[in-house]
Amino acid sequence: MKESEFIMSPIISAFSNIEKLDRRVDSIFLPRDKFYKLMLDYPNRFPEPNFRGYAGIPGLVNNPALMQRVTPNYRQKVGELFGASLYLTSETKGEVVSEPYGNIPYGLENHPEKLRARSEIVFLSELVIKLKKNLTIIIKSRAKPFSSMTSSESVAIETLREMISETDYRRFLKYQFILVKGLSGDVYQIFRNQHHTKVWKNGKIKEEVCVQIKDSNVPPTDKLIALKTIIETDENEFRKLGNVYKFAQAG
């Protein structure tokens, strides 16, 4: 199987995750080496990508081999993929970004400009993909936190699994919380069945933020995903949604 097929798979998965949040994908950020492999196998998907060549002269890369001479800026538009603008980056991981589209879920209609959804693209080897697809996780717990799940909650949990690492997913199943790092460096401990989110700084609790999503029809894990998305987008907006309880200042 071509390596490019393993690159395309997580991109499609990221699209799917964002569409489940009622979003329209408008941009994709892809590392140069991944784009190079896709271009070799899917040249028709990337008609006339624009680059600045090695000498800084604007031009077209009609031969994928010329990619070796291209030194792009941090983010440089190179074409479109599935109708979304495609950018080349100097980062090692890719990213799919959306704009709000249609009905904004979770009652956040007043903040559409703050709800850009992002999904990181993790490029896995063939072996890792096979292991993940065939992995069965068994958690022995007296509490049995998921013993009476609805079908909507099952879908939400599968969505979350695609958004976080396998280690974080195991921890979620066992302890029912995830950790989200904000742009400020603060770490947010979001619980599946609690309104209070703990905010950690330098290993100490800085504050707790109580946010209640009153729609009882929204599954618990969907609420958790909503808070994760808001925190990753704008931490200040997250704090505005609830009551903030300050603790002793974390050093």
PEJOTA-V385547 format. One record per residue. N is the residue number from 1. PSI is psi as a letter, one per 20 degrees, with the letter a starting at -180 (999 if undefined). NEAR is the number of other C-alpha atoms within 8 Angstrom. Layout:
# PEJOTA-V385547
((N,PSI,NEAR) (N,PSI,NEAR))
This chain:
# PEJOTA-V385547
((1,p,3) (2,q,5) (3,h,7) (4,h,10) (5,h,8) (6,i,12) (7,g,12) (8,h,9) (9,g,8) (10,h,11) (11,g,10) (12,h,8) (13,g,8) (14,h,12) (15,g,10) (16,g,8) (17,g,11) (18,h,15) (19,h,10) (20,h,7) (21,j,7) (22,l,12) (23,q,13) (24,p,10) (25,p,13) (26,i,10) (27,q,11) (28,p,14) (29,p,12) (30,p,14) (31,q,13) (32,g,9) (33,h,6) (34,g,10) (35,h,10) (36,g,10) (37,h,10) (38,g,12) (39,h,11) (40,g,8) (41,h,7) (42,l,8) (43,h,9) (44,i,5) (45,i,8) (46,m,11) (47,p,7) (48,m,8) (49,q,10) (50,p,11) (51,r,12) (52,p,12) (53,a,11) (54,h,8) (55,j,5) (56,j,6) (57,p,7) (58,q,8) (59,a,8) (60,q,8) (61,n,11) (62,h,7) (63,o,6) (64,h,9) (65,h,5) (66,i,9) (67,h,9) (68,h,5) (69,i,7) (70,p,10) (71,n,7) (72,r,11) (73,r,8) (74,g,8) (75,o,10) (76,p,10) (77,p,9) (78,i,11) (79,b,12) (80,q,10) (81,p,10) (82,k,4) (83,j,6) (84,q,10) (85,p,12) (86,p,13) (87,q,13) (88,p,16) (89,r,13) (90,j,10) (91,r,8) (92,i,5) (93,q,10) (94,r,12) (95,p,11) (96,p,15) (97,q,12) (98,r,13) (99,q,11) (100,q,13) (101,p,8) (102,b,6) (103,p,6) (104,p,11) (105,r,8) (106,k,9) (107,k,6) (108,k,8) (109,h,8) (110,i,4) (111,l,7) (112,h,9) (113,i,6) (114,j,9) (115,k,11) (116,o,10) (117,p,12) (118,q,10) (119,o,11) (120,p,10) (121,o,11) (122,p,7) (123,o,8) (124,q,8) (125,r,7) (126,g,7) (127,g,6) (128,h,8) (129,g,9) (130,g,8) (131,g,8) (132,g,7) (133,h,6) (134,j,6) (135,p,6) (136,p,4) (137,p,5) (138,o,4) (139,p,6) (140,o,5) (141,p,6) (142,h,4) (143,h,4) (144,m,7) (145,h,6) (146,k,5) (147,h,5) (148,l,4) (149,q,7) (150,r,6) (151,h,6) (152,h,7) (153,h,12) (154,g,9) (155,g,8) (156,g,11) (157,h,10) (158,h,8) (159,g,9) (160,h,11) (161,h,10) (162,i,8) (163,i,8) (164,r,8) (165,r,8) (166,h,7) (167,g,6) (168,h,10) (169,g,12) (170,g,9) (171,h,11) (172,g,10) (173,h,9) (174,g,8) (175,i,6) (176,l,11) (177,r,10) (178,q,11) (179,p,9) (180,p,11) (181,p,10) (182,r,11) (183,h,7) (184,i,5) (185,i,7) (186,q,10) (187,p,11) (188,p,12) (189,o,12) (190,p,14) (191,q,12) (192,h,10) (193,k,6) (194,q,6) (195,h,8) (196,p,10) (197,p,13) (198,p,12) (199,p,13) (200,q,13) (201,p,12) (202,k,6) (203,j,5) (204,q,8) (205,p,11) (206,g,13) (207,r,11) (208,q,13) (209,p,13) (210,o,10) (211,p,10) (212,p,6) (213,o,8) (214,i,4) (215,o,6) (216,i,6) (217,i,4) (218,p,8) (219,q,10) (220,g,9) (221,h,11) (222,h,11) (223,g,12) (224,g,11) (225,h,9) (226,g,9) (227,g,10) (228,g,10) (229,g,11) (230,g,13) (231,g,12) (232,h,11) (233,g,10) (234,o,9) (235,h,11) (236,h,6) (237,h,10) (238,g,11) (239,h,10) (240,h,7) (241,i,7) (242,a,10) (243,p,9) (244,p,9) (245,o,7) (246,q,7) (247,a,8) (248,q,5) (249,p,5) (250,p,8) (251,999,5))
